[in-house]
């Protein structure tokens, strides 16, 4: 879709400004209303996405790549996630805010996972947490949900395990991997997750998981049959320029717009065209 077509398109005003809850997401699956989700890491962009009608804002540990300039999400800390979530919380009125539990904040023991998830809820103010993995995190999911912390699961490509897998390629392409993902989805549902992210798995597998579980699936590179979709905001708005996987549809080319605008500003300063008398006191 071209930029002008997008701007000509009426902005999808949410029917209500009522806060989106985890229960509402389950209801959306039941009524067949697709869930629209994006990442957010700061107050400025999160407020824009919220006013545009986004249902879920994920303060993803992709902040490590997008904002901090790392190659992986591994260096992101719990304190970073608290800081970014606090910023997002300040500007969002409607969307459900979900915060990623970063690498090593939930792997050591279910008790430590519970304590750290508690910090994200209490100090940062998110509405739910997300963690990566299947069978190995089931106990942590159970203890969190039993203690009133809503948890989103994350299966398929799990970027925190990059050094174990060695690549960001599609997961679940073999029968064994696909069966393991289905078993993990079932186990996470049993443990109480309210939703599941499916990342970079074949569309047919995502469709099977979506029909198997009662909780909504949110896909990223997982085809059209998921109950919702999520993208990293900087990818879909064309701020990141190098990363162009086929599952990212670019709705704008903001890097081009920003480069041209900053270039024009530099030129104006050099040419003594900025500021004018009207722009001065
Ligand atoms: O951290 C993140 O941005 C994510 C999404 C890719 C789902 O986990």
Boltz pocket constraint, residues with backbone or C-beta under 6 A from the ligand:
constraints:
  - pocket:
      binder: B
      contacts: [[A, 39], [A, 58], [A, 59], [A, 60], [A, 61], [A, 62], [A, 63], [A, 100], [A, 197], [A, 199], [A, 220], [A, 230], [A, 232]]
      max_distance: 6.0
